[in-house]
């Protein structure tokens, strides 16, 4: 029988077969991977992505319900059981209704408030959001954790809202940023700012060029926008993964420890000083500091590759 033959077939598979299969994830599974046009929340973790997704769903679900009320789902289950109770109904029609209900259910699954999609990088989870403001939600979560000092997650490190995405090419980014930055930086709006930049699985963008161009755009929207690397009102987060550039403008980046959920619940005594004023000018001019030991390692490796 087939069942008996299966274990033998499994043994014959070449070594490393599973690893290879896992690395090549199916492409473009219907909006199930990070692409330009999405908004959401980018979450870093060490190693355990599966557990990270679980923690993210539960944390975002908790605060999502608080801020926006419970998610609305339609009652297609009730409708289905209702149609099955009418016994005089034609079987074909009943089957059709059932199928329509299932299709509707699977569509709704896709339109949920929070949906994990493939990020395209290791140790990064991307939760796509719909109908909510990622910046407000994440700021609210960090503010709450910063106040209560209640540790709510074990594997999530940083949680960065991504309220805009475009293709990771200089021309696309410039065009996109001109409009994207307006709510914060277009006169009469203004603020002090810094730009933090991280690229993963992407070697064609130059950090210096991106920072220079984006800072230029902020300056052109209002000359009163000034760079402040110690305690800026706004931090422009630029996260590039493969060919997607993720952007957001966040408040309290320094106060909330670079939006790190592990750090923000520590008391000041065990944490770092509020103002990293001890940084040298040279480190500061980079605008970007590695975030965790794990990420520090990976950026060192990346630098070696670049050389």
Buried (B, 14 or more C-beta within 10 A) or exposed (E): EEEEEEEEEEEEEEEEEEEEEEEEEEEEEEEBBBBBEBBBBBBBBBEBBEBBBBBBBEBBBEBBEEEBEEBEEEEBEEBBEEBEEEEEEEEEEBEEBBEEBEEBBEEBEEEBBBBBBBBBBEBBBBBBBBEBBBBEBBBBBBBBBBEEEEEBBEBBBBBBBBBBBBBBEBEBBBBBBEEBBEEBBBEEBBBBBBBBBBBBBBEEBEBEEBBEBBBEBBBEBBEEBBEBBEBBBBBBBBBBBBBBBBBBBBBBBBBBBBBBBBBBBBEEEEEEEEEBEEBEEEEBEBBBBBBBEBBEEBBEEBEEEEE
